[in-house]
Amino acid sequence: MRESKDRRQVLLADVDPPIALAQTAQKDLEREPFTLQPTVDELIERARKERTEFIAALLRRFTVRLKSIFCRSAFPTISVF
């Protein structure tokens, strides 16, 4: 009980909302620093997935281009001059 009498409480002015938001964000990051950053295994898995999607997109474009080339050559147009 004696300790509570000796303590002095200082009232501070209200903090700006952006400053308060930044301070809470900093506290959250300090509390859980690694939850926001992906692990190495997650990065590798993401890179593999993106590479697979990229190759699949290239193959789709390549097949469309091949089909358009062979369709044109199968039915040649006759131009009259």
C-alpha positions, 0 to 999 in steps of 0.5 A, spaced: 500 500 500 505 504 501 508 503 494 502 506 491 502 512 495 509 513 493 508 512 485 506 518 481 502 518 475 503 523 469 498 524 464 501 525 457 497 529 452 493 525 447 498 522 441 497 523 434 493 518 431 498 516 426 503 516 431 499 511 436 498 507 430 505 506 428 507 505 435 502 499 436 504 496 429 511 497 432 509 493 438 506 488 434 512 487 430 516 486 436 512 481 439 511 477 433 517 479 428 517 472 424 509 471 423 509 476 417 516 474 413 515 467 410 520 462 411 525 459 406 521 453 405 515 458 403 519 462 399 522 456 395 515 453 394 512 460 392 518 460 387 516 453 384 509 455 383 510 461 380 515 458 375 510 452 373 505 457 372 510 461 368 512 455 364 504 453 363 503 460 360 508 460 355 506 453 353 499 455 352 502 461 348 506 457 344 501 452 342 496 457 340 501 460 335 503 453 332 496 452 331 495 459 328 501 457 323 499 451 321 491 453 320 494 458 315 498 453 312 493 448 311 488 453 308 492 458 304 489 464 301 489 465 294 491 472 292 489 475 285 494 480 282 
